[in-house]
Amino acid sequence: MSWRRSAAWRGYGRWGLVLLLTLTAVQNTASSLGGRYLTVRTAAVVLCGAVLLVRRLPWPVPALVTTAAAAAWGWPTLPLLLVALFDLAAHRRARAAVGCAVAALVANVFTDPVFSLWRPQQYGSSLFLLLAVVGGLWLGNRRRLVEALGAQVEHLSVERELREQAARAAERSRIAAEMHDVLAHRLSLIALHTGVLATRAGTLPAPVADRLSLLRTASTEALADLRDVLGALRDTEQVSVPAAPVLREAEELVEQARTVGQQVDLRVTGHPEQAPAAHRLAVYRLVQEGLSNARKHAQGAPVAIRLGYAPPATTVEITNVAGAPAPERVESGFGLVGLRERVTALGGRLHAGPGDGGGWLLTAALPHPPDPAQNGSRT
């Protein structure tokens, strides 16, 4: 933030000011001593500058050191005392600053140094000390105001982003609820009409009756899946625990595809129980998308599916040769996007593109999570 960068520049400016005042005080002290620099007074001035530059010291240390130096030697160390009083006032320690100023003035009455704070003007140094305290109070209040305004701006920015996200989420929920209503209505009509036709299966050819039964089952399951996923969006105020997703195996999809005449070669290594439930759901969606794409873009082409459930990773490989596209296919383009997000969320990799020998290739690898028992035995 800009106000933080300005605070950093203020820190650099303070360093430069303290160094300049320290060098000036050393020069003035040496001039008052006939040009001698290696004296106790110059060492005290350098010490005052050092304690003002070290920020990690306890706050009373710079004030006490500069006050003692000003009380002992007067005007040459007054600029460094003013910096110390300014810092105290800026950090809401005005009482301590006034106390140090009074202590330096009173001590000069008794020590009566050559360059006393009471000479040449009797109240000149008092005015400088007062201005340092007032200036520190003003700058400290302004700095705190700027920091508070900066924090408020950040808070408002975060709040605005949260409101935008909430608005987008609400709009997506509304769209999803509308999609649920429209698709549920159409799937219900499909299930209803196929159910009516299934009651007359005796008068229909056997392949047609099988297709009707499969279509009715598929529409009913699709309607149930749609209600499970989007049904909760109809009542956002009621908090309920979503039901666990039904674990369907890829073999069911393959059997349904074979029933409608699709040539599918399925080979499985390992057992589905060896893979996590999230992997099995992902495998089901991958196989579903692969078979759907093959039916749309390579109608009648054979499909080869290789599934591996055994550790260290759940693997999926779906290939099909090139074929003629379906005459009435619906272009979507979002299936692979959703699959890629699902696989990435599980820490896996997804590849979809042309195969080496032509056709289409869809592969995915989902690494298994580490076994806690094995990790415990290693430790």
C-alpha positions in Angstrom: 0.0 0.0 0.0 1.1 3.6 -0.6 0.7 4.6 3.0 3.0 1.8 4.0 5.6 2.9 1.4 5.4 6.5 2.7 6.0 5.1 6.3 9.2 3.5 5.0 10.3 6.7 3.4 9.6 8.5 6.7 11.9 6.0 8.4 14.7 6.8 6.0 14.1 10.5 6.5 14.4 10.2 10.2 17.7 8.4 9.9 19.1 11.2 7.7 17.8 13.9 10.1 19.4 12.2 13.2 22.7 11.7 11.4 22.8 15.3 10.3 21.9 16.6 13.8 24.5 14.3 15.4 27.3 15.5 13.1 26.2 19.1 13.7 26.3 18.5 17.5 29.7 16.9 17.3 31.0 19.8 15.3 29.6 22.4 17.7 30.9 20.5 20.7 34.4 20.2 19.2 34.3 24.0 18.3 33.4 24.9 21.8 36.4 22.8 23.0 39.0 24.4 20.8 38.7 21.9 17.9 39.1 18.8 20.0 37.0 15.8 18.9 38.2 13.1 21.2 36.4 14.2 24.4 33.7 13.0 26.7 31.2 15.5 25.3 31.6 14.4 21.7 31.4 10.7 22.8 28.1 11.6 24.7 26.8 13.3 21.5 27.6 10.2 19.4 25.9 8.0 22.0 22.8 10.2 21.9 22.6 9.8 18.1 23.2 6.0 18.3 20.3 5.4 20.8 18.0 7.5 18.7 18.8 5.4 15.6 18.4 2.0 17.3 14.7 1.3 17.2 14.7 -1.9 19.3 15.8 -0.2 22.5 13.2 0.4 25.3 11.5 3.7 24.7 12.8 5.4 27.9 16.5 4.9 26.9 16.8 7.5 24.2 14.8 10.1 26.2 16.9 9.6 29.4 20.3 9.6 27.5 19.5 12.8 25.5 18.0 14.5 28.6 21.1 13.7 30.7 23.3 15.1 27.9 21.3 18.3 27.5 21.2 18.7 31.3 25.0 18.5 31.5 26.1 20.5 28.4 23.1 22.5 27.3 22.6 23.8 23.7 25.0 21.6 21.7 22.9 18.5 22.5 19.5 20.2 22.4 18.6 19.1 18.8 19.0 15.5 19.7 16.8 16.0 22.8 14.2 17.6 20.6 14.1 14.5 18.4 13.7 12.3 21.5 10.8 14.4 22.8 9.2 14.4 19.3 9.3 10.6 19.3 7.8 10.4 22.7 4.9 12.7 21.9 4.3 11.0 18.5 3.8 7.7 20.4 1.3 9.1 22.9 3.9 9.7 25.7 3.4 13.4 26.0 3.7 13.4 29.8 7.1 11.7 29.6 8.2 14.2 27.0 7.1 17.2 29.1 8.9 15.6 32.1 12.1 15.2 30.2 12.0 18.8 29.0 11.4 20.1 32.5 14.1 17.9 33.9 16.7 19.3 31.4 15.7 22.9 32.1 15.8 22.5 35.9 19.1 20.6 35.7 20.7 23.5 33.7 19.9 25.8 36.6 22.0 23.8 39.0 24.8 22.6 36.6 25.1 26.0 34.9 27.0 24.7 31.8 28.8 27.1 29.4 26.1 26.8 26.8 23.1 26.7 29.2 19.6 26.2 27.9 18.7 29.5 29.7 21.1 31.6 27.6 21.4 33.7 25.5 17.5 33.9 25.5 16.1 33.0 28.9 13.0 31.2 27.4 14.3 30.3 23.9 15.0 26.7 24.6 11.7 26.3 26.4 9.9 27.3 23.2 11.8 24.8 21.1 11.0 22.0 23.6 7.3 23.0 23.5 7.2 23.0 19.7 8.9 19.5 19.7 6.2 18.1 22.0 3.3 19.8 20.1 4.7 18.7 16.7 5.1 15.2 17.9 1.5 15.0 19.1 0.2 16.4 15.8 2.3 14.1 13.6 1.5 11.1 15.7 -2.3 11.7 15.5 -2.0 12.3 11.7 0.0 9.1 11.2 -2.5 7.1 13.2 -5.3 8.7 11.2 -3.7 7.8 7.9 -3.1 4.2 9.1 -6.7 3.9 10.2 -7.9 5.2 6.9 -5.6 2.8 5.0 -6.9 -0.1 7.1 -10.4 1.0 6.4 -9.8 1.2 2.7 -8.4 -2.3 2.7 -11.4 -3.5 4.8 -13.8 -1.9 2.3 -11.9 -3.4 -0.6 -12.2 -6.9 0.9 -15.8 -6.3 1.8 -16.5 -5.3 -1.8 -14.9 -8.4 -3.1 -16.9 -10.5 -0.7 -20.1 -8.9 -1.8 -19.2 -9.4 -5.5 -18.5 -13.1 -4.8 -21.8 -13.4 -2.8 -23.6 -11.8 -5.7 -22.0 -14.1 -8.2 -22.7 -17.1 -6.1 -26.4 -16.1 -5.7 -26.7 -15.6 -9.4 -25.2 -19.0 -10.1 -27.5 -20.6 -7.5 -30.5 -18.9 -9.2 -29.3 -20.2 -12.7 -28.7 -23.6 -11.3 -32.2 -23.7 -9.7 -33.8 -22.7 -13.0 -31.8 -25.3 -14.8 -33.0 -27.9 -12.2 -36.6 -26.9 -12.9 -36.3 -27.1 -16.7 -34.2 -30.3 -16.9 -36.3 -32.0 -14.2 -39.5 -31.3 -16.2 -38.0 -32.6 -19.4 -36.5 -35.7 -17.8 -39.8 -36.4 -16.1 -41.6 -36.3 -19.4 -39.0 -38.7 -20.9 -39.4 -41.1 -18.0 -43.2 -40.8 -18.2 -43.5 -41.5 -21.9 -41.0 -44.3 -21.9 -42.9 -45.8 -18.9 -46.1 -45.7 -20.9 -44.4 -47.3 -23.9 -42.8 -50.0 -21.7 -46.3 -51.1 -20.6 -46.9 -52.1 -24.3 -43.5 -53.9 -24.5 -45.4 -57.1 -25.5 -46.4 -55.5 -28.9 -42.9 -54.1 -29.6 -39.8 -55.9 -31.0 -37.4 -57.1 -28.3 -34.6 -54.7 -29.2 -37.0 -51.8 -29.1 -38.4 -52.9 -25.7 -34.8 -53.2 -24.3 -34.0 -49.7 -25.5 -37.1 -48.3 -24.0 -36.3 -50.0 -20.6 -32.7 -48.7 -20.7 -33.9 -45.2 -21.7 -36.5 -45.1 -18.8 -33.8 -46.3 -16.3 -31.3 -43.8 -17.6 -33.7 -40.9 -17.4 -34.9 -41.8 -13.9 -31.3 -42.1 -12.7 -30.4 -38.8 -14.4 -33.4 -37.1 -12.7 -32.3 -38.5 -9.3 -28.7 -37.3 -9.8 -30.0 -33.8 -10.8 -32.1 -33.6 -7.8 -29.3 -34.7 -5.5 -26.9 -32.1 -6.9 -29.1 -29.1 -7.4 -32.1 -29.8 -5.2 -30.6 -28.1 -2.1 -30.4 -24.8 -4.0 -34.2 -24.4 -3.8 -34.0 -23.6 -0.1 -30.8 -21.8 0.9 -32.0 -21.0 4.5 -32.4 -24.6 5.5 -29.0 -26.1 6.5 -28.9 -29.8 5.9 -26.2 -32.3 5.6 -25.9 -33.5 1.9 -26.3 -37.1 1.3 -23.3 -39.1 0.3 -22.9 -39.6 -3.4 -23.9 -43.0 -4.8 -20.9 -45.0 -5.9 -21.6 -46.3 -9.3 -19.1 -48.5 -11.1 -17.9 -48.0 -14.6 -19.0 -51.5 -15.5 -22.6 -50.3 -15.4 -21.9 -47.7 -18.1 -20.1 -50.2 -20.3 -23.1 -52.6 -20.1 -25.5 -49.8 -21.0 -23.3 -48.8 -23.9 -23.2 -52.3 -25.2 -26.9 -52.6 -24.9 -27.4 -49.7 -27.3 -24.9 -51.3 -29.7 -21.7 -49.6 -28.9 -18.6 -51.7 -29.2 -16.7 -51.4 -25.9 -13.6 -53.4 -24.8 -13.1 -53.1 -21.0 -10.1 -54.3 -19.1 -9.7 -53.7 -15.3 -6.7 -54.3 -13.1 -7.2 -54.3 -9.4 -10.4 -53.9 -7.5 -12.5 -50.7 -7.2 -12.3 -51.1 -3.4 -8.6 -50.4 -3.6 -9.2 -46.8 -4.7 -10.7 -44.0 -2.6 -14.3 -43.2 -3.1 -13.5 -39.9 -4.8 -11.4 -41.7 -7.3 -14.2 -44.1 -8.1 -16.6 -41.2 -8.7 -14.0 -39.6 -11.0 -13.5 -42.9 -12.9 -17.3 -43.1 -13.4 -17.4 -39.6 -14.8 -14.4 -40.1 -17.0 -15.8 -43.3 -18.5 -19.2 -41.6 -19.0 -17.6 -38.6 -20.8 -15.4 -40.9 -22.9 -18.3 -43.1 -24.1 -20.5 -40.0 -24.7 -17.8 -38.3 -26.8 -17.2 -41.6 -28.8 -20.9 -41.8 -29.6 -21.1 -38.2 -30.7 -17.9 -37.8 -32.6 -17.1 -41.4 -33.8 -20.4 -43.2 -34.1 -20.0 -47.0 -34.5 -16.2 -46.9 -33.7 -15.0 -49.4 -31.1 -13.9 -48.0 -27.8 -11.1 -49.5 -25.6 -11.2 -48.8 -21.9 -8.4 -49.6 -19.5 -8.9 -49.0 -15.8 -6.4 -49.5 -12.9 -7.5 -49.2 -9.3 -4.4 -50.6 -7.6 -1.9 -48.3 -5.9 0.0 -46.1 -6.3 -2.5 -44.4 -8.7 -5.9 -44.9 -10.2 -5.5 -44.8 -13.9 -8.0 -44.4 -16.8 -7.3 -44.8 -20.5 -10.0 -44.5 -23.1 -9.3 -44.8 -26.8 -11.4 -44.9 -29.9 -10.6 -44.9 -33.6 -11.9 -42.2 -35.9 -15.4 -42.5 -37.1 -18.3 -40.6 -38.5 -19.9 -38.0 -36.2 -23.5 -38.6 -35.0 -26.0 -36.9 -37.3 -27.9 -35.1 -34.4 -25.2 -34.5 -31.8 -25.4 -31.7 -29.3 -22.3 -29.6 -29.0 -21.3 -28.8 -25.4 -17.6 -28.5 -24.9 -17.8 -28.3 -21.1 -17.5 -31.9 -20.2 -13.7 -32.0 -20.4 -13.5 -28.7 -18.5 -15.4 -30.2 -15.6 -13.4 -33.4 -15.7 -10.1 -31.5 -15.7 -11.2 -29.5 -12.6 -12.2 -32.7 -10.8 -9.0 -34.5 -11.7 -6.8 -31.5 -10.7 -8.7 -31.2 -7.4 -7.7 -34.8 -6.6 -4.0 -34.0 -7.4 -4.1 -35.9 -10.7 -3.4 -35.3 -14.4 -5.7 -35.4 -17.4 -4.9 -35.6 -21.0 -7.4 -35.5 -23.9 -6.4 -35.2 -27.5 -5.6 -37.1 -30.7 -4.1 -40.6 -30.2 -0.9 -41.8 -31.8 -2.7 -44.0 -34.3 -5.5 -41.6 -35.0 -8.8 -41.3 -33.2 -9.1 -39.9 -29.7 -7.2 -40.6 -26.5 -8.4 -39.7 -22.9 -6.1 -40.6 -20.0 -6.1 -39.7 -16.4 -3.9 -40.6 -13.4 -5.1 -40.0 -9.8 -2.4 -40.6 -7.2 -3.5 -42.5 -4.1 -3.1 -40.7 -0.7 -0.3 -42.0 1.5 -1.2 -44.8 3.8 -1.2 -43.6 7.5 -0.2 -47.0 8.7 2.9 -47.1 6.5 3.9 -43.6 7.6 3.6 -44.5 11.2 5.8 -47.6 10.8 8.5 -45.5 9.1 8.6 -43.0 11.9 
